[in-house]
């Protein structure tokens, strides 16, 4: 892809200024307390940073995934926990925009862009993570309603979302396992919805994660998102658009850790000269910068293809896996370069290392991503 | 109330170890992140706030390289209505006086009631462009401005003085004010602002279109030229105390006692 346009550069710069001005001074405190400050959410929404790929008629900016990734890269460069909390506000809007009815788009999308509502996706269950098709939460039709029962695990925004897209079994007798599922919108204020916040996380500590119990939750049939029996495929379409933002998290995390390392090696003196004067340190910085730049290239090529209407699941999986791994490697080297100071919270670098790890896990583990990539190349075995 | 706000693109220098370049007269720019001068950011915000309260038009002006367009677009995204960018390689090496001449020439064609600039720039720290521009335009000015209140055909302003004092002045318009940081809380650039800017034209000018000759700007048109820049020599007499907080505190007390402070 070509270089970014002036407009895209302006967006990146605006996101950088917002993250530097607002995140940096509160990030460590929020991380420690495992709490988010909703004023950051409201401000980010007011400035238009949330869901920029959503069409203007539904409250978005009418940009694409490249622009959303530029924003998330800059947010994650300062703090991934806050970046994730903000990204999660519209987590699921990607699929509503693709398969939602006109009525659903008008009902659910403007609020997540304007900061009135938060959403989330409820896919994973205690016994079904990577094995998505084996979920057991059921949605049984009764008259004009679905009655939903089951448990969901590691659900972002579980205790703060206004509504979730829930993956349920609606067609248990379908011959193919993948055709038993449907995606259904569930408002969290409906009777029978319960959620508990999960605490003690290694990564994304200020972002809300929880477990959800759905106990005979009744929703109208109009809450069905897409067609019945197509839920698995809807989720895959969703991941094709959401994983690219996770890749942006990886690039931002790597860049943030690299920035810290560059500043440190210029200032820290050992053996009578700055660390930057040692070739072994220069090689580390060169490695880190090259990895980050390669990840960035892959990320924006995959994102721009989505915006061009040419969704390439294998390329998206490559970006998601590789950017996550680069974040882990670069953050690890950043700690190494900082030495003892690297493990001290006040040096503001250890969080990149903690946060990087989850990028290799959520929204498709790197192992699953590799399976998807290999399947594209080799076919099914 | 029509307002002109003069802005400058400068490198972000906080937490950066700047390096002198090969000419010895400038800094190495590789790897530096550039943005709008911090004081100018307050000036843009103040201009937009005055416009939002009293109506009128805000025009942002910069003199600099083609890359300076980014700070102009940023000002437009924040609420400026029009923008003028003066870019001409022959203006390189201009001092504050020469830059003020370029600005004065560009401003001739724009109606205004007040002109705002930052007190000084993050990079050269001269604090001269604003006041020199006011002199060239023959209008009153006030520096280190910490508050602006618009009245009929005059402006009431507060200035920062030494010793924690402030003074209040009434200034007849047209006038120029150099804005002190902290006068307001600048807003962040919004996505909506950026969208709006994408459809806007930035008027560009060079020396020819402004009616300036090359010898009026650059080193030839300047009163001062940079001989060299350098980090100040390390002074003597400093003592760095090392150890845990408790150990350092004990050592500090020791120094104070030996020096007769306590």
Interface residues (C-beta under 8 A of the other chain):
Chain A: X6 X7 X9 X10 X11 X13 X14 X17 X18 X21 X22 X43 X46 X47 X48 X49 X52 X61 X63 X263 X266 X267
Chain B: X15 X16 X17 X35 X69 X70 X73 X74 X77 X188 X189 X190 X191 X192 X193 X194 X195 X197 X198
